[in-house]
Amino acid sequence: MDSAPVQGDFHWMEGCKRGERTAQKALFQSLVPYLRGVVRRYIWNDEAVEDVLQEAFIRIFRNVDRYDAEKGAVKTWAARIAVNVALTEGKKRAKWERTGVDVEMWSSPEVLENMAMDDLMDVLKTMPEDQYKVLNLHLIEGFNHEEIGAMLTISPELSRQRLARARKWVRQRFEPTGEAIAEKKEKRT
């Protein structure tokens, strides 16, 4: 990570603590692309993503005094807030709406190499939701199982089990079959 944005974010945080609108705008513009990506991993509806981002920024600006530079980067702190909002919002929305994604599955490794990140995320979103959340929180966001357990109100052991199941789900869908490996060898010869 480049040090200039981190220093800029920290400088903007100091301005936000003083209530400076220009600092708030600069911090918002600096964080919104990154946080949008974070939120999209948990919320799949574009309208809902924007709602979650709005709520996340409200919480960020309300709690700007709680930010401690010694504990981590601004992005990390803001991402944790955004993830918590997304998880809370996801629980609420799950009661009345479930977005399903129909995705064709392939076994050919070349297809996987050429997939866009959005396509990959669409495939992963077909995973059972409880496993998907743990996979994201652990592998992408970097939370440990104790933190994930607290966020999802589950035990750390259940978090570990869900991660193991998610990894198995990924292997079953993305590891090439014996037939696909044989086809690839035939193409090389």
C-alpha positions as CSV (number, residue, x, y, z in Angstrom):
1,M,0.0,0.0,0.0
2,D,1.3,3.4,-0.9
3,S,2.1,5.6,2.1
4,A,0.7,8.9,0.6
5,P,-3.0,7.8,0.7
6,V,-2.5,6.5,4.3
7,Q,-1.0,9.8,5.4
8,G,-3.8,11.7,3.5
9,D,-6.5,9.6,5.1
10,F,-5.0,10.2,8.5
11,H,-4.8,13.9,7.8
12,W,-8.4,13.9,6.7
13,M,-9.4,12.0,9.8
14,E,-8.0,14.8,11.9
15,G,-9.9,17.3,9.8
16,C,-13.1,15.2,10.2
17,K,-12.6,15.2,14.0
18,R,-12.6,19.0,13.8
19,G,-15.8,19.0,11.7
20,E,-14.2,20.2,8.5
21,R,-16.5,19.5,5.5
22,T,-13.6,19.5,3.0
23,A,-11.9,16.8,5.0
24,Q,-15.1,14.8,5.2
25,K,-15.5,15.0,1.5
26,A,-11.9,14.0,0.8
27,L,-12.2,11.1,3.2
28,F,-15.4,9.9,1.6
29,Q,-14.0,10.1,-1.9
30,S,-10.9,8.3,-0.8
31,L,-12.8,5.4,0.9
32,V,-15.9,4.9,-1.1
33,P,-14.5,2.8,-4.0
34,Y,-12.7,0.5,-1.6
35,L,-15.7,0.2,0.8
36,R,-18.1,-0.4,-2.1
37,G,-16.0,-3.4,-3.0
38,V,-16.0,-4.6,0.6
39,V,-19.8,-4.2,0.9
40,R,-20.4,-6.0,-2.5
41,R,-18.9,-9.1,-1.1
42,Y,-21.8,-9.3,1.4
43,I,-24.7,-7.5,-0.2
44,W,-25.5,-8.5,-3.8
45,N,-28.2,-6.0,-4.7
46,D,-26.8,-2.7,-6.1
47,E,-29.5,-0.6,-4.4
48,A,-28.8,-2.3,-1.1
49,V,-25.1,-1.7,-1.5
50,E,-25.6,2.0,-1.7
51,D,-27.9,1.9,1.3
52,V,-25.2,0.0,3.3
53,L,-22.5,2.4,2.2
54,Q,-24.6,5.4,3.3
55,E,-25.2,3.8,6.7
56,A,-21.5,2.9,7.0
57,F,-20.4,6.4,6.3
58,I,-22.9,7.8,8.8
59,R,-21.3,5.5,11.4
60,I,-17.8,6.4,10.3
61,F,-18.4,10.1,10.7
62,R,-20.3,9.7,14.0
63,N,-17.5,7.6,15.4
64,V,-14.5,9.5,13.9
65,D,-13.3,10.3,17.4
66,R,-13.0,6.6,18.2
67,Y,-10.4,6.1,15.4
68,D,-7.0,5.3,16.8
69,A,-4.1,5.5,14.3
70,E,-2.0,3.2,16.6
71,K,-4.4,0.4,16.1
72,G,-4.4,0.4,12.3
73,A,-5.0,2.2,9.0
74,V,-8.1,4.3,8.3
75,K,-9.1,1.8,5.5
76,T,-9.0,-1.1,7.9
77,W,-11.0,0.7,10.6
78,A,-13.6,1.9,8.0
79,A,-13.8,-1.5,6.4
80,R,-14.6,-3.1,9.7
81,I,-17.5,-0.7,10.2
82,A,-18.7,-1.3,6.6
83,V,-18.6,-5.1,7.1
84,N,-20.5,-4.9,10.3
85,V,-23.2,-2.7,8.7
86,A,-23.3,-5.1,5.7
87,L,-23.7,-8.1,8.0
88,T,-26.4,-6.4,10.0
89,E,-28.3,-5.3,6.9
90,G,-27.9,-8.7,5.3
91,K,-29.6,-10.3,8.3
92,K,-32.5,-7.9,8.0
93,R,-32.9,-8.3,4.3
94,A,-32.6,-12.1,4.5
95,K,-35.9,-12.2,6.3
96,W,-37.8,-10.7,3.3
97,E,-35.6,-11.1,0.3
98,R,-33.1,-13.6,-1.0
99,T,-31.2,-12.8,-4.2
100,G,-30.4,-15.9,-6.2
101,V,-27.9,-16.0,-9.0
102,D,-28.0,-18.6,-11.8
103,V,-24.5,-19.3,-12.9
104,E,-23.3,-21.9,-15.3
105,M,-20.5,-24.0,-13.8
106,W,-17.4,-25.0,-15.7
107,S,-14.8,-27.5,-15.0
108,S,-12.2,-26.3,-17.4
109,P,-9.2,-24.5,-15.8
110,E,-8.9,-22.2,-18.8
111,V,-12.3,-20.9,-18.2
112,L,-11.5,-20.0,-14.6
113,E,-8.3,-18.2,-15.8
114,N,-10.4,-16.0,-18.1
115,M,-13.2,-15.2,-15.6
116,A,-13.7,-11.7,-14.6
117,M,-13.7,-11.0,-10.9
118,D,-17.4,-10.2,-11.0
119,D,-18.1,-13.6,-12.6
120,L,-16.1,-15.3,-9.9
121,M,-18.0,-13.4,-7.2
122,D,-21.3,-14.4,-8.8
123,V,-20.2,-18.1,-8.7
124,L,-19.1,-17.8,-5.0
125,K,-22.4,-16.1,-4.1
126,T,-24.2,-19.4,-5.0
127,M,-22.4,-21.0,-2.0
128,P,-24.5,-21.4,1.2
129,E,-24.7,-17.9,2.7
130,D,-23.3,-18.9,6.1
131,Q,-20.2,-20.4,4.5
132,Y,-19.8,-17.5,2.1
133,K,-19.8,-15.0,5.0
134,V,-17.1,-16.9,6.9
135,L,-15.0,-17.4,3.8
136,N,-15.1,-13.7,3.1
137,L,-14.5,-12.6,6.6
138,H,-11.5,-14.9,7.1
139,L,-9.8,-15.1,3.8
140,I,-10.5,-11.6,2.3
141,E,-11.1,-9.4,5.3
142,G,-8.5,-11.2,7.5
143,F,-10.6,-11.7,10.6
144,N,-9.7,-14.6,12.9
145,H,-12.3,-17.1,14.0
146,E,-12.9,-15.4,17.4
147,E,-13.7,-12.1,15.7
148,I,-15.9,-13.8,13.1
149,G,-17.8,-15.6,15.9
150,A,-18.4,-12.3,17.6
151,M,-19.6,-10.6,14.4
152,L,-21.9,-13.4,13.4
153,T,-22.9,-14.5,16.9
154,I,-21.6,-18.0,16.4
155,S,-18.8,-19.9,18.2
156,P,-15.2,-19.8,16.9
157,E,-15.5,-23.5,16.3
158,L,-18.6,-23.1,14.1
159,S,-16.7,-20.5,12.2
160,R,-13.9,-23.0,11.6
161,Q,-16.4,-25.6,10.5
162,R,-18.1,-23.2,8.0
163,L,-14.7,-22.2,6.6
164,A,-13.8,-25.9,6.1
165,R,-17.2,-26.5,4.3
166,A,-16.7,-23.4,2.2
167,R,-13.2,-24.5,1.1
168,K,-14.7,-28.0,0.2
169,W,-17.5,-26.3,-1.8
170,V,-14.8,-24.2,-3.7
171,R,-12.7,-27.3,-4.4
172,Q,-15.7,-29.3,-5.7
173,R,-16.6,-26.6,-8.2
174,F,-13.2,-25.4,-9.3
175,E,-10.8,-28.3,-9.2
176,P,-10.5,-29.9,-12.6
177,T,-11.9,-33.3,-12.9
178,G,-9.8,-36.2,-14.2
179,E,-11.5,-35.9,-17.5
180,A,-10.7,-32.2,-17.8
181,I,-7.0,-32.8,-16.9
182,A,-6.8,-35.5,-19.6
183,E,-8.4,-33.2,-22.2
184,K,-5.8,-30.5,-21.3
185,K,-2.9,-32.9,-21.7
186,E,-4.3,-34.1,-25.1
187,K,-4.4,-30.4,-26.3
188,R,-0.8,-29.9,-25.4
189,T,0.4,-32.9,-27.5
